[in-house]
Amino acid sequence: MSERTVAAVLWRLTFIAVLPLGGCYHTARNVSDALDANLISRSIDSSGEARYAVPATPIVPNASLKLTPNVSLSLENMLIGAAIYYFVDPLSPNWEGEMRRLAGDTYSIALRSKRFRSTGGDGEAGRVFKRNAEQIMRESGYARYDILSYSEGIESDTLGAVRFAEGMIRISRK
């Protein structure tokens, strides 16, 4: 896993962990402080026993954005949409690759797909591999390339499976 990928995963996990706790912090020393700050609501039931509910107010306020006289979006729906967009990120490329020169005319190509793809992506690893091989060939000024090895598959991670493809090519002037 590349350093950039690890950093992106750690940042997203931090975002997941912190988002639900965003409005929860308060320095209440005891129950009466929490009642005064409106963090805990207290009610008396029919038997005279006190019942406490935490939190008394929701973490996400009941707010909405009015788009037209008849259509509005709640803040809750906007936050959910932003989170989904952040993780799926439809504008990012489906594959990220790493190309390394192993010897004078031999290159290694390693590709990994996005974890959450909005549009399939099955069967495109071979085409992406060939596009990268052709790019190396053109940029180096060579006429052809030979695929020395190629494999593709699925790696299972904690948060789901990721498709991969890797192989080696040799470029030549003939």
N, C-alpha and C positions, 0 to 999 in steps of 0.2 A: 504494500500500500504506500503510495507516494506521501511525502510530507504534507503537500497541499491538501490531499484527500483526508488525511488524519486531522489536520487543523479544521477543515470544514465540518467533519463529523463531530469533533469535540465542541465546536461552536454551536452547532445545531442541538446537541444534547444539553448544553448549558442553557440554551434558549428554551428548550422543552421543560427543564427543571425549574427555571426562574419565572416563566410566564404565569403559571398558576399562583405563585406566591407573591406576585407583584403588589397587591394591595393588602396583604395580610399582616405586615409588620406593625406592631404597636407596642409601646412600652407600658403595658398595664401591669401594675404591681399586685393588685388583688382583684377580687370579683367586683367590688364597688367601683374601682377605677375603670374597669372594663364596661360596667353598666353606664357610668357617666360618659364614657367615650362612645357609647352606642355600638360597642363591639359584641356585646352579649345582650339578648333580650330575655326578660324574666316575666313569667306569667304564673298565676295561681290557678291550679285546677280545682274541680268540684270538691275534692277531699281536703282542700286547704294546703296542699303540698306545693312548694315552689318548683317550677320547671324552667330550665335554662336552655336557650337555643343559641348556637354559635354558627356563623356570625348573624347578627341581627339584620345587617344590610348586605346585599350581594357584593361580591368583589368587583364585578363588572356593573357599572351603573346602568339603569334603565333609560338609555338615551337612543335616539334614532336620528338619521339624516333623511330629511324630506326631499326626495328627488323631484316629484311632481305632486300635484294636489292629492292624488290617490295612491301614490307609490312612495314608500319609505323603507330604509334599511336600518335595522337595529344595530347597535354597536357590537352586540354579541355576534351577529352574522358577519359583520365586517371583520372582526378579529378572527373568526373561523376561516373565512375566505383568505385573509392575509396569511394565515398559518399554512393552509393548503397550497397556496401559490408559492410560498417560500420553499416548501419541501419538494413539490413537483417541479417547479421552475420550468415552465414550458419553453422558455426562450434559450435555455442552455443546451449545448450540444448533447446528443444521446450517448456519445462515446468520448472518452478521454484516453489519450495514448501517450506512450513513452517510447521514443526511438533512440537507440544507442548504437554507436559504431563499435563493433567488437574487434574487427581487424581492418585492414586497408579496404577490402571490398565486401565485407560481411557486416550486416546490420541485424539488430534484434528489434522487434516491434512487439510491444505489449499493450493491449487495449482492455479497458473496463467500461461497462455500460453504466448509465445512471441507475440508481436504485429504484426510483419510481419513474417509470416512463408513461407518458400520456398516450403514446401511440405505439403499441406492440414492440417492434424491434427484433422479432425473432427472425433469424436467417440473414441478418444484415452484417454480421461480424466478418464474414469472408469478403464481402464487398468493401468494407471499411479497411480491412487489412490490405487488400490489393490497391486501394486508393493511396494508402500511406506508402506502400512499396513503390508505386509509380511516381509519387512525389519525391522520394529519395532518389530514384533513378534520374528524373528530370533535373533536379537541383544539382546533382553531382555531374551532370553532363554525360551520362552513360546511355547506351542504346537499349539494354535489356536487363532483366533480373530473373533469377531462378529462385524458387521457394525451396529452401533446404529442409525446413520443418514447419509444421503448422498444427495447432490444436486449439480447440475451443470447448467451452463447457460452462458450468454454473458453479459458483462458490457460495456456500451457505454462510451467512454472517448472522449476528445477533438480531439485526433489524430486518432481515430478509435476504433473499438470494440476489446475486449480482452476476451477470453474464461476463465472460472474459474470452479473449482470443490472444494467442501469442505465437510467435514464430520467428524464423530467421530467414533472411534472404541474402543472396550473393549477386552483386551487380557486375556487369561486364560490358566491354565496349563493342563486342561483336554483334 
